[in-house]
Amino acid sequence: MGAPVIQVSGDWDIQQNNGFRVHVNINQNGDQLHAFCTHSGGSVRSRDATGFVAGENFSLTISWDNGTKGEYTGRLEPGFFTAANQGILKGQTRDLNNPGSHADWESQRVFLRL
């Protein structure tokens, strides 16, 4: 078996540095992720959201009902207020339908290192 995976299931928010905040509700089965997501106060909703975790790496691709498709990749990193056995997810997102559109993001939740 490979390295332990982080547990990212549940309700939490992704804060992007371009002002967007994405709410995710993730179900995790092993290293596979399935989610329902919203942004813009719930007015934009996911049609499909799947991804995976590998070690401390995170990937989630969200097809939105407004025609955009976001890919979120990141990894568990120390946060400003996290303990040694904790971290926040930090990474980049890009719109797969508009490659020039991208932003940095971080989770608004702390996760345990396994």
Protein Blocks (a to p, Z undefined) as FASTA:
>chain_A
ZZddddfedjdddddfeopacddddddehjaccddddeehhlaccfbdcdddehjaccdd
dddfkopacdddddddddfkbcfkbccdddddddfklmkbccddddfbdcddZZ
